[in-house]
């Protein structure tokens, strides 16, 4: 999403230096420094930026160096595993390291002394709200920075670039509210808070733990705000009425990015669980999604319109080739191939060999799928190289694989879902309507020999990656996890 309008000519870097300093300070703390400094402040309580920013926000992002104790301790434990962050957790205040780095690149900040001008007032939390502009036009931004001393903050923020008409500053409940004008800053501190807006509060309540970073957006408000660069895009119009929220969180074993969507236009498609956990235990990577066949049928008129319009030549060629060379009937044959659920799998056996074991498991009309594969085989056998497609079927499943042995193994199901690594990486896999999984410990043989030294040691700390999500009448959810050894 584009940011607020650029400052008037002549204000440039100096006008934005204080924003970069404050936001980056939190980022430095999250990924690189201040382990002892932050670990000594495990309260996680107090006002949040949403408690002081206006309720009419279109979108909101929050960074927090003072989340719950469990979040902080998990984050520090993970950071100490990797060379890029391990040495930084030595007790230095990350805000000082950030200001020092900025001073090297910006001569205007050379006179700022961290101990005198920044440390006495800068708190641990920062939030950015995107708000509608007075009289329409592009939305504007408002920054909420937690402060410990209002008088010191006023002086320090002015030294870091906010002054001489470069924006407005006001205070509310332990936060400095920084806006594009003094008039707006004064209005924002008197407005009803975002935390009291029912839909925002409900969305964050459904999200749960907000972790170190969280975000929220009301797509309908954005679409109605006249933000010319994005408001008229087809995707945004299709999801008008939707809101989404998300958070970056940590556990002792993993880092996760999780999110939810609510509202939006209801769809007739009802995805079913993908059952990715029923793949063989020897599976090292898999991706599974539900409802693609029905979605293709629903969207086919739009696809044909796009193919017939300007820039649709590539789509038209692909559709014509599928019909004439492979004898496929579109969209029916393609919808059959996508099925009610589609799962792609890669096996550990022969992983680094000449012919890896790969396959697809379809929940679909098996008779139609068999007929389609036979037609493709006939076409392929007429070429220089014969078709090398193995199949198996049973109990509503149709399997396509690189070898008959692997096709039979996929058709027989398996116990991947009982793996401890899988259970951590893919939460709630039994109910997921889409999922992705990669066992990095078992995939290491493909890339680890190309690494050496600390780079190799860091790579060995990565255990798995997983994604799972659901879609239902009340919205959708997703969780992306990186699991560590």
Secondary structure, DSSP 8 states (H G I E B T S, - for coil): ---S----TTTHHHHHHHHHHHHHHHHHHHHTS-HHHHHT-----S--GGGTSBTTEEEEEEEESS--HHHHHHHHHHHTTSHHHHTT-SS--HHHHHHHHHHHH-GGGTT--IIIIITTTEEEEEEEEEE--TTSSS-EEEEEEEES-HHHHHHHHHHTT--TTSSEEEEETTEEEEESSHHHHHHHTTS-BGGG-HHHHHHHHHH---BSEEEEEEHHHHHHTT-TTTTT-HHHHHTTTEEEEEEEEE-SSEEEEEEEEEES---S-------GGGS-TTEEEEEEEESHHHHHHHHHHHHHHHHHSTT-HHHHHHHHHHHHTS---TTHHHHHHH-SEEEEEEESTTTTSSS--EEEEEES-HHHHHHHHHHHHHHHHTSSS----EEEEETTEEEEESSHHHHHHHHT---GGG-HHHHHHSTTGGG-SEEEEEEHHHHGGGTGGG--HHHHHHHHTEEEEEEEEEEETTEEEEEEEEEE-
